[in-house]
Amino acid sequence: MDPISIYFFALASIIGMDNTSIVAQKTNITINPVEKTLEVHLEDLFSIIMTTDDSLTVAHELQQIVEFHTNVGKKTAENLIIEDIVLSKNDQQLNATLKGRYTDPKVLADAGISFEASATGEFSMINIPDWNIRSSDAVLKGNYWIWTADKPVTIVMESFENMPDEYRKHRRSILPYWEQSQVRQPKK
């Protein structure tokens, strides 16, 4: 079993970027193993910004996400295709919705999701208590979330619910960065 990575709550990691600083306060992931699709809703995108360099890194990462967004249908890894990314403002936060599909369930291993090709076909993912993972479709057995391959599953993560105060004071919304990038984009 591979340990779960930050794959789902770091937007840039889903689209194949290695260095990620933009993360989501809350993430809803729906995987449909029958149709081999996934939909990820990332709520309240933020970053920890302590220096000017951190701010520049966030701006650069967001620019790469926006550029990827305009080139939908791009493969991020073998057997994973991102079909749509929508960035949207909700009150004073920036959210993202990503839709994609895969041809082989092994591609989910990058997110720490394993597939056991037994008669029932089960997926499993390690439970990390600090990430506040919950699901009404998967079952927590021991230290693993388990679900069958014959129906969709939705998993919710609130990985930064218990962020230490030393980082919380440097938490910055990505919304102003996105709004600034929207001003710079030429009108179509």
Beta strands, then each sheet from edge to edge (+ up, - down):
strand 1: 23-32
strand 2: 37-48
strand 3: 74-77
strand 4: 80-90
strand 5: 93-102
strand 6: 113-116
strand 7: 122-126
strand 8: 139-141
strand 9: 144-148
strand 10: 153-157
strand 11: 171-173
sheet 1: 3+ 4- 5+ 2- 1+ 10-
sheet 2: 3+ 4- 5+ 2- 11+
sheet 3: 6+ 7- 9+ 8-
end
